[in-house]
């Protein structure tokens, strides 16, 4: 693998760690990759965290991550805004990760009459925030969502994810959003554009078929499904489009 692929793109939750626990085989795999001169990319639909916060979480598991090799749906959404809506004003629903990403891309944030509404996970969401975003969309603002994950896994079970609030706004406003996170392939596209990789040199690794693997398939690169996460092997075998590889753990590569 380390001879064939220059850009190994790893999902985080369910692939590198589960909540607050590292997946030891993945930690060893990453160290092996780096020892062989291949520094992985870390890709997550989580829009709440900054690059530094992701880097610090990975470090707590013994994983060294270059900040520039961390791609969140917030960063991708900000890059999409800058690329497609340069100079636009942006109303944001979201947390620190999205705010930092939009500012870093030079987007002009506003609380009124925006050109674009960007929606990421906001655990302090209020009716007032949703109402203002809805009114802006009805007035003609473009609608961008960091991701469409309808639920998030927590210690007590599944709780509403960003996609649930996006759907609420879609129903209330009658406007359809542009989704930027997985399974869309924007994050992989930004990595390719910034580094000049060919698609043959790129690999997407994840546990969730409907997000991780589909993102890779849609982008046209090789994929690895790793067991033990969201999509079971039995569920995987029912899918019409199969990943390039299926592994029990990342240390099974080449065995």
N, C-alpha and C positions, 0 to 999 in steps of 0.2 A: 504493500500500500504506500509506503513512504517513498518508493521510487516512482510510482505512477501518479500520485495526487500531490499537488502543491498547495491546494486550498481545501483542507478538511474542515467542514463547517458543522459544528456540534450544537445541537439543541442543549438546553441546560436542565430544566426541571424534568426529571424522569430519565435523563440520559447521563448527565454528569453528577447530579445529586437528586435526592428526593426530599423536598422541603429543607430541613436543617441537617440532613444526613448525607454525606458523600457516598457515591457509588464507587467502591474501592477499585474495581476493574477499570472504570473509566479514568480515575485519577492516575493509575499506572499506565494506561494507554496513552494519555496525554503526555506524561513524562517520557515515555518511549518515543513518541512522535517528535518531541522537542529535542531529544538526544540524537535523533536522526536528521535534524535540520528542518523539520516541518513544524511550524508554530501554528496550532489550530486557530480557527475563528470560532467565536462563541455567539450564538444567535438565539435571541429570546423574544417572545411576544409580550413579555412583561414591559410595559411602558412607564411604570412608576419609578424604576430605579435609574440612577445615573450610571455612566460608565464606571466611575470610581467606586460606586456602591457595589456594582457587579464584580469588579476587580477584587474588592475587599472580601466579598462573600466567597469567591473562588479561592482566595488566599487562605481563608480560614479552613479550607479543605485540603490545603497543600498544593493547590493548582496555581501556577504562575501564568498570568494572562496579561498580555500587552493591551493597554487601554484601546489602542487603535484597532485591535482585532476583536473588539466587542461591538456587536450590532444589535440594538434593541429596536422594537417596533416604534418607539418614540423617535429615535435617531432617523429611522427610515421615513417616518411620516414627515419629519422636519425637512429632510432632503427632498422628499417628493414635493412638499410645498415650495421650497426654494427653486426647484427645477421647473415646476408647472405654473407657479403663481408668484413669480419674483416681484417683489415690491408690494405684495398684498398685505392687508391688515388681517390679523388672525385672532379670533376668539377661541380660547382654549378651555376645555374641561379636562382636567388631568392633575398629575402630581409633579413632584420635583423633576423626575426624569424627562418628562415631556417639555416642561418649561425650559430647562437647561438646553435641551436639544433645539428647540425653536429659536432661542436667543442665539445659540452658537451658529445657526444658519442665517442670522441677520433678519429674521422675521419680525414684523412690527406687531406687538401684542396690543389688543384693545378689549374693552368691555362693552363696546357699543358699535353698531353699524359695521360689522366686519365684512371683508370680502370672502373669508374662509372661516369655517368652524371646524376645529380639530378636536376629536373626542378620544380620550384615553381613559384608563381606569382611574376613578376618583373615589376614594373611600370616605371622602367628606362630601359626597354628592348631596345636593339639596333640590327641592322643587324649583326654587328660584333660578338656580343654574340651568336646569333643564328647560325652564320656561324661556329664559333669555336666548339660549341656543336655538330653541324651536322657533322663536320669533325671527331670529337672524336668518335661519334657513328659509322660512316662509317669505322673507324679504329678498331672497335671491342669493344668499351666500352659498359658496361651494361647501360640500360636506365630505370630510375626510375622517376615517376611523383608523386608529392605530392597529386594531385587530378586531376580530369578530368572535373571540372566545366567549361563549355564553355563560360558562361557569368556571369557577376557580376551585381547586382542591385545597381545603383547609383541614386542620386537625379534627374538626367536628363533622366534616363532610363537604359537599359542594355548596358554594355560595355564588351569588350573581357575579358574572364577569363583565368585562367591557361590552361585549356583544349584546348583552341584555339591555343595557342603556342605549346603545346605538339603535337597536330595534325599536325601543320606545320612541326615540326621536324620529326614526324613519316613519313610524305609524302616525305620529302627531303632525309631522311636517309634510308628509307626502314626498319627501326627497330621499333618493337612494345614495348611500355613501360610496366612496372609493375606499376599499380596504387595502391596507398597506402590509400588514403582518402576514405570517404564514396562515393559510396555504398559498397566498399570493407570493410571487417570486421576487418582489421588489428588493428585499434585503440581499438576496443572492446577486441580483443585478448590480446593486451598488458596490458590492465587494468586487465583482468582476470588473466594473468600470474603473474603480480606483486602482486596480493592480494589474490589469491587462491579462488576466488568466484566460486560457481557452476553456471551453466547457468540459473538455476531456480531462483537464487538470483539476476539476472541482468535484467535491463529494459532499453530500448532505447526509448527516447521521442523526437519527432520532428514534423515539419510542412511540410517537403518535403518528399513525398512518395518515389521518385526515389533515394534519397540519404539516409536520416535518417532511414526511415522505412525499406528500402531494406537492409541496413547495419545490422539492428537487425534481420531481417528474415534470411539473409544469415548466420549469426552467430548462429542462433538457440535460440534466447532469445525473451521474450515478448516485445511488442512494444505498444506505444501510439502515435496516430496521433492527433495533436492539430490543430483545424481549425484556419483560419485567416491568413495563410501564403501562401506558394507556391502552395500547392495542395488543391483544393477545395473539399468539401464533394462529390459533383457530380462526379468529376474526380476520387476520391477515390473509390466510389462505382463501378466503371467500372474495377477496378483492380482485377486480378484473385486471387492474394494472399492478404488477408485483414490483417490489423494490429490487434493485440489482443484487443485493445480498441480504440475507437474514442471519443474525447472530444471536446466540444466547447471551453472551457478554462481548464487549469489545476486545477482550483478550483472546477470543476465539478466531480472530482474523488470521487467516493463513494456516490454520490448523486443519 
